[in-house]
Amino acid sequence: MWRGRKLNSSGNRFLGVLRSRCWGTQAEGARLTSSAENQFSWTPQSKPWVFSDYRIMWFKSYKMTFACLNRMKIYRYPWPRLYGTSQSTVDSSEIKTFLALAHRWWDEQGVYAALHSMNDLRVPFIRDNLLKTVAQHQPGKPLSGIKILDVGCGGGLLTEPLGRLGASVIGIDPVAENIKIAQHHKSFDPVLDKRIEYRACSLEEIVEETAETFDAVVASEVVEHVIDLETFIQCCCQVLKPGGSLFITTINKTQLSYALGIAFSEQIAGIVPKGTHTWEKFVSPEKLESILESNGLSVQTVAGMVYNPFSGYWHWSEITSLNYAAHAVKSTEQEHPVPEFVFKGEREELRHKDSTNPGVQEELKK
């Protein structure tokens, strides 16, 4: 409620216009104003749009300035935000599933038989693509000097082969029991014991301490289990060095993948335990590529993978409607977007300060 003294003539005119804008025509506003002259107080109707026009008018002249300042803030602070433990991508229900199976990781004929067999494809896939970036390599240890992060390493089924190729590997998994199994298994090989380190944690927990640390990040059969794929990919990108590689193997989101990957594999044949996969979490190559590209990762390869449950072997295929592997490379160029609404004087200042940055120069020419 607004209270006050009787309004003077200029106040009356303002009140008439204001009320006519909010509740009706100017004639109606004049009538309301006339009645207001004989009252010491008045109460406006409580409608959500009251004074909305005046708010717009008030800020209209500043709209461009605020937009400019917001864009300037992005320009002044170009580094990416690091995601912490408060934004976990770990699904607690998935933890329970894998905890119950932790003791079966190294049973090559058990529930993880298909993952053991998948090493025949994914290990050469990772090795060959990484060797393209290495000028020289040691015989027997082709990945020597390369630092790899294996996300969702489980019992170490993929971590160990990469370590045997000479790479320095850190394997992480949110299930502590999986890490215990992996540590116990690597302890039988003194060479692997020196090259491999295991940690019971999520990817988000190590983002800050390992920013731009790794030459490669591997997320094999992992992205279909996370609850926030975009945040997961952002974290993978942040721990990668510029020019580093991200390797992903996962399941496409198709009717065929539901029929064979869940209905047949889990409910009929029992190739994997029931409840291992959720079809809604599957991701298509197109969507995955879009997320990768939006985070500064350039997709190099997408290849289909097909598993034969009768022979127990995998083979490469042009068909990506079931399983597929993807390789992406992090950009080596850090972009500094220049605000579109920067005034001429400010653009000249930016031109002077960033004259050595070709990316900024291209934007300034527009």
C-alpha positions as CSV (number, residue, x, y, z in Angstrom):
1,M,0.0,0.0,0.0
2,W,1.3,3.5,-0.9
3,R,0.3,6.4,1.4
4,G,1.0,10.1,1.0
5,R,-0.3,13.6,0.8
6,K,-2.6,15.0,-1.8
7,L,-1.0,15.1,-5.2
8,N,-0.1,18.3,-7.0
9,S,-1.1,18.9,-10.6
10,S,2.1,17.3,-12.1
11,G,1.6,14.3,-9.7
12,N,-2.0,14.0,-10.9
13,R,-1.0,13.9,-14.5
14,F,1.7,11.2,-13.8
15,L,-0.8,9.2,-11.8
16,G,-3.4,9.3,-14.6
17,V,-1.0,8.2,-17.3
18,L,0.5,5.5,-15.0
19,R,-2.9,4.0,-14.1
20,S,-4.1,4.2,-17.7
21,R,-1.1,2.2,-18.8
22,C,-1.6,-0.4,-16.1
23,W,-5.4,-0.8,-16.0
24,G,-7.1,0.7,-19.0
25,T,-7.6,3.8,-21.2
26,Q,-6.5,7.3,-20.3
27,A,-10.1,8.2,-19.7
28,E,-10.4,5.6,-17.1
29,G,-7.1,6.7,-15.6
30,A,-8.4,10.3,-15.4
31,R,-11.5,9.0,-13.5
32,L,-9.3,7.1,-11.1
33,T,-7.0,10.2,-10.7
34,S,-10.0,12.4,-9.9
35,S,-11.1,10.0,-7.1
36,A,-7.6,9.9,-5.8
37,E,-7.5,13.7,-5.4
38,N,-9.9,13.4,-2.5
39,Q,-8.1,10.6,-0.8
40,F,-5.0,10.6,1.3
41,S,-4.0,7.1,0.3
42,W,-4.7,4.6,-2.5
43,T,-4.0,0.9,-3.1
44,P,-3.1,-0.4,-6.6
45,Q,-4.6,-3.6,-7.8
46,S,-2.3,-6.6,-7.3
47,K,-1.7,-7.7,-10.8
48,P,1.5,-9.4,-11.9
49,W,2.0,-7.1,-14.9
50,V,1.7,-3.8,-12.9
51,F,4.6,-1.4,-13.7
52,S,6.1,-4.1,-16.0
53,D,6.3,-1.5,-18.8
54,Y,8.1,0.9,-16.6
55,R,10.6,-1.6,-15.5
56,I,11.3,-2.2,-19.1
57,M,11.6,1.5,-19.8
58,W,13.9,1.9,-16.8
59,F,16.4,-0.7,-17.8
60,K,16.0,-0.4,-21.6
61,S,18.7,2.3,-21.8
62,Y,21.1,0.1,-19.8
63,K,20.3,-3.1,-21.6
64,M,23.2,-2.8,-24.0
65,T,25.6,-1.7,-21.3
66,F,24.7,-4.7,-19.1
67,A,25.0,-7.1,-22.0
68,C,28.4,-5.6,-22.8
69,L,29.6,-5.9,-19.2
70,N,28.5,-9.5,-19.0
71,R,30.3,-10.3,-22.2
72,M,33.3,-8.4,-21.0
73,K,33.4,-10.5,-17.9
74,I,33.6,-13.7,-20.1
75,Y,36.5,-12.1,-22.0
76,R,38.4,-11.0,-19.0
77,Y,38.2,-14.4,-17.3
78,P,38.5,-16.9,-20.2
79,W,39.6,-20.0,-18.2
80,P,37.0,-22.8,-17.8
81,R,35.3,-23.5,-14.5
82,L,36.6,-26.5,-12.6
83,Y,33.9,-28.8,-11.4
84,G,34.2,-30.0,-7.8
85,T,32.7,-32.8,-5.7
86,S,29.4,-30.9,-5.4
87,Q,28.5,-31.9,-9.0
88,S,29.0,-35.6,-8.9
89,T,28.2,-37.7,-12.0
90,V,28.1,-40.9,-10.0
91,D,24.8,-42.8,-9.8
92,S,24.4,-44.4,-6.3
93,S,22.2,-47.1,-7.7
94,E,25.0,-48.1,-10.1
95,I,27.5,-48.3,-7.2
96,K,25.3,-51.0,-5.5
97,T,25.2,-53.0,-8.8
98,F,29.0,-53.0,-9.3
99,L,29.8,-53.5,-5.6
100,A,27.9,-56.8,-5.7
101,L,30.1,-57.9,-8.6
102,A,33.4,-56.6,-7.4
103,H,34.9,-60.1,-6.7
104,R,34.2,-61.3,-10.2
105,W,36.3,-58.8,-12.2
106,W,39.1,-61.3,-13.1
107,D,36.9,-64.3,-13.9
108,E,37.5,-64.4,-17.7
109,Q,34.5,-66.8,-18.1
110,G,32.2,-64.9,-15.8
111,V,29.9,-61.8,-16.0
112,Y,32.8,-59.7,-17.3
113,A,33.9,-62.1,-20.0
114,A,32.8,-59.6,-22.8
115,L,35.0,-56.9,-21.3
116,H,38.0,-59.2,-21.2
117,S,37.4,-60.0,-24.8
118,M,36.9,-56.3,-25.7
119,N,40.5,-55.7,-24.9
120,D,41.3,-57.2,-28.3
121,L,39.8,-54.1,-29.9
122,R,40.1,-51.3,-27.4
123,V,43.8,-51.7,-26.4
124,P,45.0,-51.5,-30.1
125,F,42.5,-48.7,-30.7
126,I,44.0,-46.6,-27.9
127,R,47.6,-47.6,-28.6
128,D,47.6,-46.9,-32.4
129,N,45.9,-43.5,-32.0
130,L,48.3,-42.4,-29.3
131,L,51.3,-43.5,-31.4
132,K,50.3,-41.0,-34.1
133,T,51.2,-38.3,-31.6
134,V,54.6,-39.8,-30.6
135,A,57.6,-39.1,-32.7
136,Q,59.7,-42.0,-31.3
137,H,58.8,-44.9,-29.1
138,Q,60.7,-47.7,-27.4
139,P,60.3,-51.3,-28.6
140,G,58.2,-53.3,-26.2
141,K,57.1,-50.1,-24.4
142,P,55.4,-48.0,-27.2
143,L,53.5,-45.9,-24.7
144,S,56.4,-45.1,-22.5
145,G,56.3,-41.5,-21.3
146,I,52.5,-41.2,-21.9
147,K,50.3,-40.4,-18.9
148,I,46.8,-41.9,-19.0
149,L,43.8,-41.6,-16.8
150,D,41.4,-44.6,-16.8
151,V,38.1,-43.4,-15.5
152,G,35.8,-46.1,-14.1
153,C,38.6,-48.6,-14.2
154,G,36.7,-51.3,-12.2
155,G,39.1,-54.2,-11.4
156,G,41.8,-52.9,-13.8
157,L,40.9,-54.9,-16.9
158,L,42.0,-52.2,-19.3
159,T,44.4,-50.4,-16.9
160,E,46.9,-53.3,-16.8
161,P,47.3,-53.8,-20.6
162,L,47.9,-50.1,-21.0
163,G,50.5,-50.2,-18.2
164,R,52.2,-53.2,-19.9
165,L,52.6,-51.0,-23.0
166,G,54.8,-48.7,-21.0
167,A,52.2,-46.0,-20.1
168,S,52.0,-44.4,-16.6
169,V,48.3,-45.0,-15.7
170,I,46.1,-43.8,-12.9
171,G,42.9,-45.8,-12.6
172,I,40.0,-44.3,-10.6
173,D,36.7,-45.8,-9.6
174,P,34.0,-44.7,-7.1
175,V,33.6,-48.3,-5.8
176,A,36.3,-48.8,-3.2
177,E,35.9,-52.6,-3.4
178,N,36.8,-52.5,-7.1
179,I,40.0,-50.6,-6.3
180,K,41.0,-53.1,-3.7
181,I,40.6,-55.9,-6.3
182,A,42.6,-54.0,-8.8
183,Q,45.4,-53.2,-6.4
184,H,45.6,-56.8,-5.3
185,H,45.8,-58.1,-8.9
186,K,48.5,-55.7,-10.0
187,S,50.6,-56.5,-6.9
188,F,51.5,-59.9,-8.6
189,D,53.5,-58.0,-11.3
190,P,56.3,-55.8,-9.9
191,V,56.5,-53.8,-13.2
192,L,52.8,-52.9,-13.2
193,D,53.1,-52.0,-9.5
194,K,55.4,-49.2,-10.5
195,R,53.5,-47.9,-13.5
196,I,49.9,-48.1,-12.2
197,E,48.3,-46.1,-9.4
198,Y,44.7,-46.7,-8.3
199,R,42.4,-44.3,-6.4
200,A,38.9,-44.9,-5.0
201,C,37.3,-41.6,-6.1
202,S,35.1,-40.0,-8.8
203,L,36.4,-38.0,-11.7
204,E,35.0,-34.7,-10.2
205,E,37.1,-35.2,-7.0
206,I,40.4,-35.0,-8.8
207,V,39.6,-32.3,-11.5
208,E,41.3,-29.4,-9.7
209,E,44.5,-31.2,-8.7
210,T,45.0,-32.9,-12.1
211,A,43.9,-30.1,-14.5
212,E,45.7,-30.5,-17.9
213,T,47.8,-33.4,-16.5
214,F,47.0,-36.3,-18.8
215,D,48.0,-37.1,-22.4
216,A,44.9,-39.4,-22.6
217,V,41.7,-40.1,-20.8
218,V,39.9,-43.4,-21.2
219,A,36.3,-43.9,-20.4
220,S,35.5,-47.4,-21.6
221,E,31.9,-48.7,-20.9
222,V,31.4,-45.8,-18.4
223,V,29.3,-43.0,-20.0
224,E,26.2,-45.2,-20.1
225,H,26.4,-45.3,-16.2
226,V,26.8,-41.7,-15.3
227,I,23.9,-39.4,-14.3
228,D,25.2,-36.2,-15.9
229,L,27.0,-36.8,-19.2
230,E,27.8,-33.2,-20.0
231,T,29.5,-32.5,-16.7
232,F,31.4,-35.8,-17.1
233,I,32.7,-34.8,-20.5
234,Q,33.6,-31.3,-19.2
235,C,35.7,-32.9,-16.4
236,C,37.4,-35.3,-18.9
237,C,38.3,-32.3,-21.0
238,Q,39.7,-30.3,-18.1
239,V,42.1,-33.0,-17.0
240,L,43.4,-33.4,-20.5
241,K,46.5,-31.6,-21.8
242,P,45.9,-29.4,-24.9
243,G,46.2,-31.9,-27.8
244,G,45.4,-34.8,-25.5
245,S,43.1,-37.7,-26.5
246,L,39.8,-38.9,-25.1
247,F,38.8,-42.5,-25.8
248,I,35.2,-43.6,-25.2
249,T,33.5,-46.9,-25.8
250,T,29.8,-47.1,-25.1
251,I,26.3,-48.3,-26.4
252,N,24.2,-46.4,-28.9
253,K,20.6,-45.5,-28.0
254,T,18.6,-47.5,-30.5
255,Q,15.7,-50.0,-30.5
256,L,18.3,-52.6,-31.5
257,S,20.5,-51.8,-28.6
258,Y,17.5,-52.3,-26.2
259,A,16.5,-55.5,-27.8
260,L,20.0,-57.1,-27.8
261,G,21.8,-55.1,-25.1
262,I,19.1,-55.4,-22.4
263,A,16.3,-57.8,-23.4
264,F,18.6,-60.5,-24.8
265,S,21.9,-60.0,-23.0
266,E,20.5,-59.4,-19.5
267,Q,17.0,-61.0,-19.4
268,I,17.4,-64.0,-21.8
269,A,21.0,-65.0,-22.3
270,G,22.4,-63.8,-19.0
271,I,25.6,-62.5,-20.6
272,V,25.5,-59.6,-18.2
273,P,23.6,-59.4,-14.9
274,K,20.1,-57.9,-14.9
275,G,19.9,-54.2,-14.1
276,T,23.5,-53.5,-15.4
277,H,22.3,-51.1,-18.0
278,T,19.5,-48.5,-18.3
279,W,18.5,-47.8,-21.9
280,E,17.6,-44.1,-21.1
281,K,21.3,-43.5,-20.3
282,F,22.6,-44.9,-23.7
283,V,23.9,-42.1,-26.0
284,S,24.0,-41.9,-29.7
285,P,27.2,-41.1,-31.6
286,E,25.6,-37.9,-32.9
287,K,24.7,-36.6,-29.4
288,L,28.1,-37.6,-28.0
289,E,29.9,-35.8,-30.8
290,S,27.8,-32.7,-30.2
291,I,28.8,-32.7,-26.5
292,L,32.5,-33.3,-27.3
293,E,32.6,-30.6,-29.9
294,S,30.9,-28.1,-27.6
295,N,33.7,-28.7,-25.0
296,G,36.6,-28.1,-27.4
297,L,37.2,-31.7,-28.4
298,S,37.5,-32.6,-32.1
299,V,36.1,-36.1,-32.9
300,Q,38.6,-38.0,-35.0
301,T,37.1,-41.5,-35.3
302,V,33.8,-43.3,-34.6
303,A,33.8,-47.0,-35.2
304,G,31.1,-49.7,-34.6
305,M,31.8,-52.7,-32.5
306,V,29.9,-56.0,-32.6
307,Y,30.0,-58.8,-30.0
308,N,29.4,-62.4,-31.0
309,P,28.0,-64.1,-27.8
310,F,28.5,-67.6,-29.3
311,S,32.2,-67.2,-30.1
312,G,32.9,-64.7,-27.3
313,Y,34.8,-62.3,-29.6
314,W,34.4,-58.7,-30.8
315,H,35.0,-57.3,-34.2
316,W,35.0,-53.9,-35.8
317,S,32.0,-52.9,-38.0
318,E,30.6,-50.0,-40.0
319,I,27.4,-50.4,-38.0
320,T,27.2,-48.2,-34.9
321,S,23.7,-49.1,-33.9
322,L,24.9,-51.3,-31.0
323,N,28.4,-50.6,-29.5
324,Y,30.9,-48.1,-30.8
325,A,34.2,-46.5,-30.0
326,A,35.1,-42.8,-30.3
327,H,38.4,-40.9,-30.3
328,A,38.5,-37.1,-29.8
329,V,41.4,-34.7,-29.4
330,K,41.4,-31.6,-27.2
331,S,42.0,-28.3,-29.1
332,T,45.4,-26.7,-28.6
333,E,44.0,-23.2,-29.1
334,Q,42.4,-21.3,-26.3
335,E,39.7,-19.1,-27.7
336,H,39.1,-15.6,-26.2
337,P,35.7,-14.4,-27.4
338,V,35.4,-10.7,-28.0
339,P,32.1,-9.0,-26.9
340,E,29.8,-8.0,-29.8
341,F,28.6,-4.9,-27.9
342,V,32.0,-3.5,-27.1
343,F,32.2,0.2,-27.9
344,K,34.8,1.5,-30.3
345,G,37.2,2.8,-27.6
346,E,37.0,-0.5,-25.7
347,R,37.6,-2.5,-28.9
348,E,40.7,-0.4,-29.5
349,E,41.9,-1.2,-26.0
350,L,41.4,-4.9,-26.6
351,R,43.1,-4.7,-29.9
352,H,46.2,-3.1,-28.2
353,K,46.3,-5.6,-25.3
354,D,45.7,-8.7,-27.4
355,S,47.5,-7.8,-30.6
356,T,49.5,-11.0,-30.4
357,N,46.4,-13.2,-30.2
358,P,45.3,-14.3,-33.7
359,G,42.0,-15.5,-32.4
360,V,41.1,-12.2,-31.0
361,Q,42.3,-10.4,-34.1
362,E,40.0,-12.4,-36.3
363,E,37.0,-11.4,-34.1
364,L,38.0,-7.8,-34.1
365,K,38.0,-7.7,-37.9
366,K,34.3,-8.8,-38.0
